[in-house]
């Protein structure tokens, strides 16, 4: 039978039952490969219930450094009878299906083009352990040990990892190593090892780290000077505030008194949370909240207040599948339009699009400077894939000489000296006005913050000309904002091309691999641009104008980034083509390549094709 043969280049998918502790064992496998110098991209695909339903954990291994989803599965390790029929169908021809053969495999599931390997995991556990919970937990560790034999992994890397993982809990080290040995010895004695897919020690990682984006955001908030977090728990953003609290307990404590120099408030809902952030920011604190799509819907009215009253506000949106509550544990880039124009009336909100944990950290800290410099909400747009999964990233770094940018804040000395102050008076010509902190001066510099129309002195008015003057100034400020937000990145093809791709956020890695495949296998070369912020600057417009057609790659059904580009620059639909994925899994390189090829060969993907190629099964075709 045909066997896939590769070294340091494969995709493995674990199929487990939610709530059995499998994620820890699967994560151990991914980290062991990372310690062997191999770039890895682990993705936990789990249901929103506590336990019982099928859950999957996919690991991409690529010595070449491709970190996005490739599409297709080379090895499926299935220990869940509920999903076994689906799991074996996803395996590539010549791939490997590993399962618990304590009970025989249903003959109807067998594929002649797949190598089937049975390991009696349940039997081994029943013979070795008496406690039911130990049987459940150690079954996962046993199959990691078996994989080490099948793939010819360095077993010492695993044992060292266990020792590090349970440091401080030494009584757990030997039992876990013993479980690894049980799996390794059984596979070595009963299966011809190694199989066609193998791993070797490499040097393709350098100084990179594995880190999830939510932890990086929490650290970014700490380094960005945040002292207030108001939130309402919602998947997949909850761990942002968890991380902030973890690090605040270490660095936001007064060494003399032991007093906490931070406040974390769990509000009764998202509307209250954003209101608290706006209030704290108005008072001069650096404050933030974290949420997802449903929370954005509830926060929209307050976001409009912050935009119109020009109050610095920071919001981290970890996107998930929608609409409504959608699929809370699935990823999408589906809040683009709801955040860009959040609230009623004429509003435009600043969006940042990080692609890596390092950018989550950098942009997270930057958000507070931008919010105060620009006096407007800053919404950082990440997603579940980046937020909750470990991602390989450049190390985090901080310039100790960096000083916070508090923006245009009028001091008591300036007010005492008689400097002209009008809260909404543009004196510098950049449309950003001066503000004061509450209590700055006993007589001058005070103003009433309101959400209704007012003049340049913050005095209530319903005069149309005053309202129009203010709204036009806010539009001029929008042009000023373009000078401050992160610029787009351009990757030029090796030869001149009429076509290009444009992507953002977590679509980056899969897009780059797809471009390499199109160039290497199909002879199709394209320039690429990664958009990192909204408002778009003139470079984005010029990039699109310089190409005959631009493929906009995004993970939502309604082509929201494409819609935003068309609205801002008035490009026609023939200029911008959509490459979409919206099944709740991260977009894959195969998916992107297939859709672009269909455009080039047929003019556009057919609707039924589009549905097929955005599904997990379709990607492996």
N, C-alpha and C positions, 0 to 999 in steps of 0.2 A: 504494500500500500504506500501511496505517496506520503511523504512526511515533510512538513515545513522545516527547513533547516536554516537557522540564523544564529548569530552570536551578538548578544547585546542589543537586539532590536526585535521587540515583540510587544504584544498586548495580551494581558491576562485579565480575566474577569472572574471574580469570586461571587458565587450565588449562595446566600445564607438566609437565615431567619432573623428578622429584626428582634433585638433584645437578648441575643445569645452571647454577646461579647465578641462577636466576630470582627468588628471594626478594629479592635486593638491588635488582634493577630494579623490582620491584613495590612495594617499600618506598619507593624513590625517587619513584615516582608518587604514593603516598599522602602523603609528606612535602611534595611540591610543592604539592598541594592545601591542605595544612595551612598552608603559608607564604602561600597566597593568602587566608588568613583563613577557611577552610572547616573546620568540624568533620568529622573523619574517624574511622572505626573500622575499621582493617585487621585481618584475621584470617587467619593462615597455617594452612592445613589440609594437613598433610603426613603421609606414611606413616612407619612406624618403621624402614624399611630405609635404607641409606645413599644409594642412588641407583637410578634405573631405573623406579620405579613412578610413577603419576600423582600430582601434587600440585596443590593449588589455593590461591589467595590471593584473598580476598574483601575489597572495600573498600566500606564504607557511607559515602556523602557526604550530609550533611544540614545545610543552613544553619540549620534550626530547632533543631539541636542534639541530635537523636536519635542515640544512640551504640550502641544494641543492634542485634542483627540484625533486619532488617525482615521477611525472607522474600521469595523471588523474586529474579530476576536481570534487570536491564535491559540490560546489556552483558556478553556473554561473549567473552573473547579467548582462543581456543584454539589452541595450537601443539603439542598432543599428540594424534596420531592415535588413541592407545589410548582416550582418554576423549571423543573428539569427538561420538560419538552421544549420550552422556549430557549433554555440555555444551550442545548445541543444544536439547535437550528442556527444559532448565531456564530458557530465556529466556522472558520474558514476551511475550505477543502484542504486536506493534508494537516489540519490542526489537531489539537489534542483535547479530549473530553475526559476529565478526571472526576470520579464520583465515588461516593460511599457505597461499596458493593456488599455491605453486610446483608442487604436484601438485593436480589437479582434485578438487573435493569430491565425495564419493560421492553420486550423485543420490538415493539412498534416504534420505539425511539431511536433504534440503532441506525446509524448512517454508514454506508460502505466507504465513504470518502473521508471519514474522520477516525483518528486513532483513539480508541477507547481504553482507558486505564482505570481499573478498579482498585480501591484501597479500603479495607474493612475498618473504617474509622470508629464506627459505633462498637463493633466487637472488641477492638483494641481497648477502647475506653472502659467498656463493661468489665473486661478482664483485669484492668489495672486499677480502677477506681470504684469505691463503694458509694461515695457521696454523689447524688444526682447532679448537683450544681458543678462539681468538679468534672464530671463526665461531659457536661455541656461546654464548659469553658475550655478544657484541655483538648477537646476534639479539634478546635481551631488551631491550637499551637502544634498539635501532632501533624496536621496537614502542611503547616509551614515547614516543619522538619522534613517531611516527605518531598516537598518541592525543592528543598536544598539539595537532596540527592538527585532528583530528576533533572535539575538544571545545572548540576555540578557547581553549586555555590560554595563559597568559603564558609564552612560551618562555624569557624571561630568568630566570624563577624556577627553571626546570630547570637552566639553565647555572650560575647562582649556587649552586644546591644541589650540583651536581657539584664545583664549586670548593671548597666547604666540606667535602664528604664526603672528598675526596682531598687535603686540606690536609696537607702533609708528604710527599705522594707525587705531586709536581707532574707527573711524566712520564705519569701516568694521566689527567690532567684533559682534555687536548686530544683524545686518542683517544675518550673517552666522549662529549664534546661533539660530535665528528664523527659518532659513531654516532647520537646524537639528531638531528642535522641530516639524516642520510641518511633516517631515517624520516619526519621532518617534511616534507622536500622531496618525497619520493615521494607521500605522502598528499595534500599540497597540489596536486600536479600531476596526479594521477590520480583523485582522489575529490572529489566535491562537498563541500566543507568550509565551515562546520561541519555536523554532523548535528543531529538534533532535540534531543539531550541536550548541554547546554553548561555551561561553568563561567564564572563571573565573579568578579572580585575582591570580597571581602566583608570584613566586620568582625565575625565571629561567634565568634572564638576568644579574644580578649582576651589575658590573660596566661597562659593555660593551656599546658601542656606535653604532649609525647608521651613516654610512659615505660612500660616493661613492669613488671609487678608484682614479678617476682623480683628485679630490680635494686633496686626500692624496698624490698623486704624486707631485702636485703643492707645497704642504707644504714640502714634502721631498726635493724638489729642493731648497726651501728657506733655510731649515736647513742644507742642504748639501753645502751651500755656493755659489750657482749659482747667477750670476749677469747679465748674458746675455741669452736671449731666442730668437731664430730666428725660424720662423715657417711659414707654409702656412696652412690656415684653412682646415681641413678635418674631417668629422665624422668618428669615434667617439672620436677623440683625442683633439678637439678644446678646450674643457673645462679644459684641463690640463694647458694650457697657460693662460686661463682666471683666473684660481685659482692662478697661480703663480703671475699674475699681481695684483690680489686683495690683496694678502698678501705682495707683494713687496711694494705696496703703503703705507703700514702700517709700515714696518720694514726696508725698504731700502731707507729711506729719511734722509739726513744729518740734524740733529736737529739744527745746527747753521745756515746753509745757506738755508735750504729747498730744496737743490738740490737732484735730484734723483740719487741714487747710483746703478742704474740698467738700462739695455737697453732691450727693447722688439721690435723686428723688424719683421713686416709682409713682408715676401719676395714675389717675383713674382711667385715663384714655389718652390717645395720641394728641387730641386737640389740647388737652390740659398740658401735656408735655411740651409742645412747641410754644404754648403761651408762657410757660415758666422760663424757657430758654430766651424768648424775646425780652421778658422782664429782667432777667439776670443780665443780659447783654446791654440793655438800655441803662442799667445801673453801672456798667463798666466792667463787669466780669466777662471772662471768655467762657461761653457756654455752648453746649451742643446737645443734639438728640440723635438717635439712630432709629430707623424704622424700615418698612418695606412698602410695597404698593398700596395695600389697604390703609396704612397709616398716612401715606401721602394724600390720599383722598380726604381724610379727616383734617389734615393740617392745612389744606389749601387756602382756607379763608384767612388764617393767621399769616400764612406766607405772603398773601396779598397785602396785609397790614404792614408787615416788615418791609416789603418792597416800597410801598407808598410812603410810609413814615420814615424810611431809610434807617432801619435799625439793624446793626450787624447780627447775623444769625447763621449758625452752621448746622447743617443737616446731613447725615450720612444715610443714603438710601441703598440698602442691600436688596437688589431686585429679585423677585421670584415670579413664578408663572401666575398669570391672572387671566381674566378679570375676576372680580369678586374675591373670594379667598383662594380661588384657583387651586394650584397644587403647591402647598406651602413649602415642600422640600424639593422642589424642582427649580432649575435656574432659567432665567430669561433676561433679556434686555428690553423690558416692555413698559418702562415708566418714562420714556424719553419725552413724549409729548405732554404727559400729565405734569411733569416737573418743569419743563422749559417754559410753559405758559401757566404755571400753577396760579390759581385763584381766578376770580371773575374780573372782567374789565381788561384794560390794556396793561398786561404785565409781561415781563421777560425775566426769567431767573437764570442765574449763572450756574452752569453745570461743569463738573470736572470728571474726566473719564480715566481712572487709573487702569493699568493692565497687569501689574505685578504687586506683590506685597510691599516691595520697596516704594513703589509709587503710591500705594495706599498710605504708607507712613509719610512720605514726602508731601503728598497732596493733602493728607489729613492735617499736618502741621500748617501747611500753606493756607488752608481754608480760613484759619482764624486771622491771619494777616490780611488776606483778601477781603474778608467780611468787614473788618474795621477800616481798611484803607478805602474800600468802595462803598461802605455803608449800605449793604444790601445782603440778602440771603445768599449763601454759597451752598450748593447742593452737590455733594460728592456721590457719584453714581458708580457703585460696584454691583456685584451680583452674588448669588449663592455659590456659584462655582469658585469664584475668587475668594469670597468671604469665608466659607466654611471648609474648604479643602486645602490641604498642604500644597503649596506651590513653590517651585524652585525659584530663588530670587537672589539678586545681588544683596550683599550685606547691608543692613541699615547703617546710616552714618549721619552725624549731626555736627554742624560747625559750632563749636563752643563760643565763638565770637559773634554769632548771629544775635541780633536784637529784634524784638518784636516790633512790627509796624502797627502802631495804634491809630494811624490815620490822622485826619484833621480834627484835633481836639483843642478847643480854646482853653487856655489856662486862666487862673484867677489873676495873675499878673498882667496878662494881655487885656483882660476885661477891665481891670483897675486903671490901666493906661489909656482906656477909652477907645480901643480898637473896635471898629464897627462889627457888630454881630447881628446876623439874621439867620435863623436856623436853616432856612432854605434859600439863602442868598448865595449866588455863584459869584465869588469875588476873584477867583483865579482863572476862570475861563475853561476849566476842565469839567464843569457841571457837578463837581463834588463839593458839597458845602461843608461848613464847619459845624461842629456839635460841641456840647459841653456835657460833663458828667453831672448828675444831680448833686446839688450842694456846693458847686464850684465857687460861686460868689453869692453873697447875701442879697444883692440887688440886681446885678446885671447877668446876662447869659442864661436866664431861666426861660423856659418855653413850655407850652402845653403840647404833648405828643398826642396826635389825634389821627384817626383813620379817615376823617372827612376832609373835604377840600379846605385848603388854607393858602395864605399868601406867603411871601418870602420871609415874613417875620413870624410865621407859624400862627397867625391870627385867623380865626375861622372866617371863611367867605364862601359864597356861592356864585361869585362873579365868574362868568364863563371865561373871560380873558385871563383871569388869574389861574384858573384851573388849567387852561390850555398852555400858559407859559410854563407852569410846573411840569406838565406832561412832556412838553418839548425838551425841557432841560433833562428829564430822565432819559429821553432818547439820546441826547448828546452824551450823557454819562455812559450809555451803552457803548458808544464808540470809544470812550476813554477806557472802559473795561477791557476791550480787546488788546490793549497794550500790556495788561497785567497778567492775564490768564496764560497757562502753558501753551506754547506754540505747537502746531502739528509736526509730526515727523514724516519725512519723505524718504523712500527707498527707491532709487532709480534703477531701472532695468539695465542690463549690460548693452542693450541696443535700443534705438529709438522705437517707440511703440505708439500706436494710435489709441490703445485701450489701457485702462488702469483700474485699480481696485482701491476702495476706501473702506476702512474699518475702524473699530474703536474697542476699548476695553478688552474683555476676555476673548474676543474674536481674533485677536492679533496672532497668537501662536499657530492656530490652525490655518489662518489665511496665509501666513508666510510659508508654511509647508506646502499648501496647495499651489502657491505661485512657483515654488521650486519644482514641483511635479509637472505643472503645466509647461515650464521652460524646458525641463530635462526630458520628459517623455512625449510631449506634444509639440514642442517647438514654438510655444506661445509665450511671448515675453510681455510683461506688463510692469509699469510703474506702480508704486503703492504709496498710500498716505495713511497714517494713523492720526485720527482726530483726537485731541486730548482735552478739548474744552469747548463749551458754547458760552459766549458768542464765538462764531467762526470768524477768523481774521481773513484778510484779503488773500493770504496764501492759499487758503482752501478754495476760494473762488477761482483764483488763477489756475490752480492745479486741475480743476474740473474743466475750465475753459480750454486748457491746453490739450485735452484729449477728446477723441471722437465720442467715446462712451466710457462711463465709469460704473463699475459694479460695486454697489454699496452692500457690504456684508454685515448682517445684523441678526440678532436672535429674538425675533418677534414676528407676528403674522402680518402686521399692518405696515411694514416698512417705515417705521417711525423716524429713523434718522434721515432716510431719503425724503420723507415728507417735510422734515425740518429744513433740509438743504434747499428743497424746491421753494419753500415759503420764504426763506431768508434771501435767496439769490435769484428767484424767479426763473430757475432752469425748467425746461420742458421735460416731460416724461421720457422722451427719446434719448435724452442725454444721460439719465441716471437709471441703471438697471438694478433690480433687487435680487440679492442672494440671501435666502432666508432659512432659518431653522427655528421651530417653535414647539418641539415635542417635549421640552423640559430637560433635555440632555444638552451638554455643551456641543456646539457646532463642530463638525469634523472636517478634516482636510479633504477626505474623499467626497463629502457632500458638496463642499465649495467647488472643487474641481469639476464635479459632474454637472452642477448647475451652470457654471461658466461655459463649459463645453457645449451644453445644450443651447445656450444663447448664441454662441459663435456658429454652431452648425445648423440650428433650426430657427433662429431668430428669437426664441423665448422658450422656457420650459413649459410643457403642457401642464395644465392644472393637476391632472391625475399623477403625472410624473413628480410634480412638486410635493404632493402629499406623500408619495412613496419614498422619495430620497431624503426626506427629513425624518424618517423613522429609523429606529435602530436597525431593524431588519434590512431596510433598503440600503443602508450604508455598506453592508457586507456583500452586496451583489456585485 
